[in-house]
Amino acid sequence: MSKSFYILLTLVAAAVAVFFLGRWTGMSLGLNSQRVMRTVHEAWCRADDRHALCPEAGLDSLFHQQLREDGLRRLRFRLDTVSLAGDSTVVFRSALHYFEDYERELEHRRTFVIPIDSLHGVRAQLLNLRAETVGAQLYYLLGTVVGFLLLAYGIAKQVDTIRRQDKLSQMREDFSYAMVHDMKTPISTILMAARNLRSGRLDAKPERKREHFELLEKEGLHLLDLTNRVLTLSKMEHHQLLLDKDWHPLRPVVDELIQVFEAKAAKPVTFSTDLQAETVYADMEFLKEALSNLIDNALKYSKDTVEVRIASRQEAGYIRISVRDNGIGIPLSAQRTIFDKFERVLPRDGSQQKVSGFGLGLNYVMNVAREHDGYVSVESVQGRFSEFTISLPESLSGLTPGPSPKERGEEWSRNRE
């Protein structure tokens, strides 16, 4: 049976438990109310009997003593003198034969009348009957409610955990499929090149032989890049990655990335740069890979022609490096989850475009920014643009103050000349 069936079964069982809990609580309160009313009536009857045997004893003290002996210590009352003539609320003990008879009186918070002479009588007016009927059960009721709420919270968390596990399991399956599919091509290429080299058919063709060796190296590096990316993400998540941070010029890295993506772009692409901050304090190897992921996404999730703008600036103690494109944009509902591992936002423009990838690129960018004590942010309008910004601290504690980013950029330009 599927997990959905067991989730539904759990919810039905919880609903049944709530129903019987309500029934049990109502019956408990009803039975306790009947017990209290019966005890009050019997205590008032015994106080009447003892007062008849010993008239000098106070009726209020006798009733109070009987209530304490019967365990109704919280009940408070007062004695009221009533007229026996013309008062329709006067009920004598002789008129009460069954529980329903004195229950009606006690529901009005009063007992039957005990005559003290031919014109007057006395009865007890109960001031806080609910203190015994409900208050005595209040702690048990609250404990039951708290226990049920904890049970309901636990069930809800279990259901949410199961759903998250299902989603994570599906993501892992998709990732495994994409990873195997992406590894299949280089492995096939390596096997084909190895067979050709081993056959000896290329011994007389040194140029073709060299191309095959280059192909082997290229595809091997591709496989190594895939495995290193997964291992790097795992190290980042466990805070085991060691960064070699230093001040680096930003422009050479950006220029190199532009050349690479211009060469392999499958559609017209135009790059523009606005590097106001020329240097950055970072591990340039990981920062370069993060920028490469952002540019790669800009090309993947784009229209027929692509415009990519790479900019940097110094702001509020951070060096901010942004990559902006004119692509399909990201829905607002997806912008909170796009940095999660294995998360991918597929195009929703009605096209059947297949976008390759594992859902690791933006998660890699986020972890690189965090390892540098920075962060990454996104601004996007669906159908118009997306802009990702990596913000890295410009100055760190323990770092000797140096020239400003602008001065460092000018110095690097002079050295380059």
N, C-alpha and C positions, 0 to 999 in steps of 0.2 A: 504494500500500500504506500501511497505517496505521502510526503510530509504535509501536504495541504490537508489530507484526511485527518491526520493526527492533530494538526492545529485546530481544525473544525471540531474534532472530538473534545479537545481540551476546552475550547470556548463553550461548547454545550454543557460539559461537566461543570464548568464554572457557573453558568447560568442556573443549572439545577441546584448547585450549592447555595447560590444567592437566594433562590426561592425557598429552600428548606430552612436557611438561616433566618429569613424573614418570618416564616411560619413559627419556627422555634422561639424566636424573640417575642413575637406577639403572644403566643401561648404562655410563655414564662411570665410575662408581665400580667396577663390575665389571671393566671393561677396565684401569683403573688398578691395581686389586688384582692382576690377573694379571701385569701388567708388572712390578710391584714384586717379586712372588714369583719371577718368572723372573730378574730382575736379581740378587736376593739369592742364588739358587741358583748362577747363573753366577759371581758374585763369590767365593762359597765354593769352587767348583771351581777357579778360577784361583789362589786363595790356596793350595789343596792342591797344585796343580801347581808353583807357585813354591817352596813349602816343601819339596817333594820334590827340587827342583834345588839348593836352598840351605837345608839343615836348620838352620843356625845362625840363620837369620832367624826372628823370632817370628811364630807363626801369627796371633796377634791383631793385630799391626801390619800384616801382609800383608792380612788381611781388611778391616781399617779403611781401608787405602789403596785397596783395590779398590772399596769402597763409595763413597768420596769421588770416585773417578774416574768411577763410574757415576751420580753425581748424588744418591746417597742419603745426604745429609749429616746428616739428623736422626735416622737410625736408630742406636740404641744396643744393645749386646749384651754378653754375658759368655761366656767359655769355660768349659765344665763338663767335668770328667774323669769318664768312665763306665767301668764294668766291661764287658768284652766277653762275659763268661760269665754266663748267668742273667738278663740284662736284656732283656726282650721289646721294649723301645722302641728298641733299637739297630738302626739301618738303615745299611748300607754304601752307598757310591757305586755299586757295581756292580749294586745291586738297583734303581736308579732309571733307567728307560728312557724314560718319558714324563712329560709335564707333570703329569698327575694323580697320578703317584707321589710326586714331591717336593712337590706342592701339599698332600698330606695331612700331610706332616711340617711344612711351614711353617705350616699352620693351627694346629698345636700349638706354634708359636713356636720351632721347633728345626730344625737342619740335619741332614744325614747325619753319621755318625761317621767321623772319620779315625783309624785305628789309630796309636798311638805305640809300642806294643810288643805282645807276644803276649797280654797280659792287660788292657790299658787302651787307651782311645781318648779322643778329645776332639771335642766338637761345640759349636756356637755356639747359645746361648740368646738369642733375640731379645726385647728388653725392651719395645720400643714400636713394633711393626710398624704399628699404626694411624696413627702419625704420618706414615707415608709413603703408606699406602693411602687414608686418609681425610683426614688433615691437609693433605696437599698440594693437595687439591681443595676444602678448606673455604672459602677465600676466594671461589673461583668459585661454589661452591654458595650461600654467603651472599649474594653479589652477585646471583645469579639470583633467589633468594627475595625479596630486597628489591625488585628490579626488578619481579617479578611482583606483590608486594603493592602497589607504587605503581600498577601497571597496573590491578589490581583496584579500588583506591581511586578511580582516575580514572574507571573504568567505572561504579562505584556512584554517584559524584557526577554523571556525565553522565545516568544514568538518573533520579536524583533531580531534576536540573535540568529534564529533559524533562517529568517529571510536574508539577513546579511551574509550568513554562511553560504546560502544558495547563490546569492549574487557574486560573492567572492569566488565560489567554485566555478560558476559560469565564466567569470573573468579569467580565471586561471586556465580553463579549458580553451578559451579563445586565444589567450596568450601562447599557450603551448602549441596550438594549431598554427598560429601565425609564425612563431619562432621556428617550428619544424619546417613550415613552408618556405620561410626565408633562408633556412640553412640547406634546404634540398638542392637549390640551384648551384651554390658554390661547391657543395660536396660532389654533385654530379659532374661539374666542370673539372674539379680536381681529379676525380677518377678517370674521366675521359683523357685529360692531358697526361696523366700518369701512364695510362695504357699506350698512348701514342709514343711516349718517350721510351717505354720499355720494349716496344715492338722493334725499335731500331730503324723504323722508316724515316726518321728525321735526322739520322746521323749524317747524311749527305746534304742536309739543308740547315746549316748553322743558324740562319736568320729565323726560320720557323721554330727551330729548337729553342732559341733565345726567347721568342714570343711565348712559347709554351711554359718556359720557366717563369717568365714574368706573370703569366696568367695564374700559375700555381701560387706564386707569392701574393698576388692581388687577392685571390679568393681566400687564401689562408688568412690574410690580414682582415678580410671581411668577417670571417668566422671568429677570429680573435676579438674583433671590435664588438660583435654581438655578445660574446661571453663576458668581456670586460665591462660592458655597460650594465649587465645584470648584476655582476659581482660588485661593481661600484655602488649601485643603488642599495644593495644589501648592506654594504659597509656604512653608507651614509645613514641608513635607518637605524643602525646599531651604534652610531657615533664612533666608528672605528677607522674612519678615513683620516689620513694625515696629509695636510695641505702644505705645500711649499710656497708661501705667500711672499710677494715682494712687489715693489713698484715696477710696472711694465707699461711701455707705450701701447696705446690702444689702436692707433691707426694702422700699423702693419698687419695686425691680426684681422681687422675689418677688411682691409684691402685683399688679403689672402682669401678670406671667406667669399668675398664678392667674386673673385676670379674663379674659384672652384664652382660656385653655384651658377655663374653665367655659362660656364662650359658644359655643365650637365643638365641645365634647365631644358625641359621639353616644350616650353612655351615661351613667348616673348616676355622678357623680364627687364625692368629698369630699376637700377639701384641709385640711391642718392644718400649722401652722408652729411651730418652736421655735428661734428665732434668738437664741442666746446671744451669738454674735459679730455685732454689728450692722454693722460696716464691714469692708471687704476692700481690699487693695492689688492692683489689677488693671486691665486694660483692660476696662471694663464692657461695651463693645459685644460683645466676643468671649465674655466670661464669660456674658453674658445669653443669647447664642445656644447656648452649651454647656449651660446649665441648661434652655433650651427643648428641646434635643434629648433630654435625660434625661426630662423630663416627657412629651414626645411618645411616647417609647418606653414609658413607664409606662402610657399610655393604650392604645397599640397592643397590647402584649403583656399584656392584662389579662383578667379574667373579666367577668361581666355587670355587676358593680358595682365601682367603682374607689375605692381609698383611697390617697391620695398624701400623704406626710409630708415636708416640706422643713425641714431643720434645719441649724444652723451652730454651731460651737463652736471655742474656742481650745484647742489641744492640741499639746504638744511643739514649739512654735515654728511651728506651722502654723495657718491658718484652714481648718477642714474644713467643706465644704458638702456635705450629703448629700441624696439624693432616694430615698425608699423607697416601694415600692408593694406591694400584695397580689396581684400578678399570677401568671402561670404559672411564673415562675422560669426559671433558666438551668441546663442540665445542667453538672455539674462538668467534663466532658470538653470543653465548649465555652467555658469561662470563660477559657482561655488565649488563645483566638483571636478573641474577640468584638471586640477593639479593632483588628483588622487591617482594612486597606482592603478594601472590597467584601464583608466577611464579614457574614453574616446568620444568625441562629438562628431557624429556622422552628418554629412550634408543633408539639409532639409529643403532643398530647392526643387525637389521633384526629379532630379537627375539620378541616373543609375551609376554615378561615378563611384568607383571603388578606391578607397584611400588606404594605402598600405601603412603598416606600423603596428606597434604593440601596446600603445597607450602608456609608454614610459617616458616619452620625451619631456613633457611639461613637468612630470614628477621629478625627473632628473634636474631640470632647471631650478625647481623649488628647493630641492635638497642642496644643490650647489650654493644657492643664495644663502640658505640657512647656515651651511658650514662656514660661510664667510661672515657670519653674524649680520646678514642682511635679509632681504626679502624680495619677493617678486609680486608684481601686481598686474592686473589686466584691465583694459578699458576697451569695450567693443560695442558696436551697434550692428545688429544683424542686417546683412545685405549691404553694408557700407565699408567697415574697416574693423581691424583688430590691432591693438597696440599693447605689447608686453614690455614691462619695464623691470629691469634688475637693478635693485638699489643696494650698493655695497658701502660700508662705512668708509668715509674719507680718512678719518683719524682714529686710531685705536689706542687704548690705554697701554702705556709702556712704550709707545712709539715716539722716537725723537722727532720733534716738529721739524719740518723741512720746508722747501719752497712750495708755493701753491701749485695746483694742477696746471694752471696756465704757464707758469714759469718752467715747470718740468717739461711741458710739451715744447716750449721754445728751445730749451736746452737740448732736447732730443733731436729737434729739427736741425739745429746747428751742427750737432755731432754727425748727423746723417749727411749733411752737405760736405 
